[in-house]
Amino acid sequence: MTLDDARVRLTITVPEAGQMLGIGRDSAYAAAARGEIPTLRIGRRLVVPAPKLLAMLGAGEGGDDAA
């Protein structure tokens, strides 16, 4: 999962968010449970709103990833 992939989707999975953050699946779910990764529960699924994750990473809509 790349930043460009996340920009075109409304939500991503918790493991995909973990991949973007450089952490494993279990660590990503633990971070989501602690509220460190923004999540939405849709039925039984736990998903990450891509715009919120991108904003958290400082890679929002502007597309300027260079700091």
Protein Blocks (a to p, Z undefined) as FASTA:
>chain_A
ZZklmmmpmbdcfklmmmmnopafklmmmmmmnopaccddehjbccddfklmmmmnopaf
nopabZZ
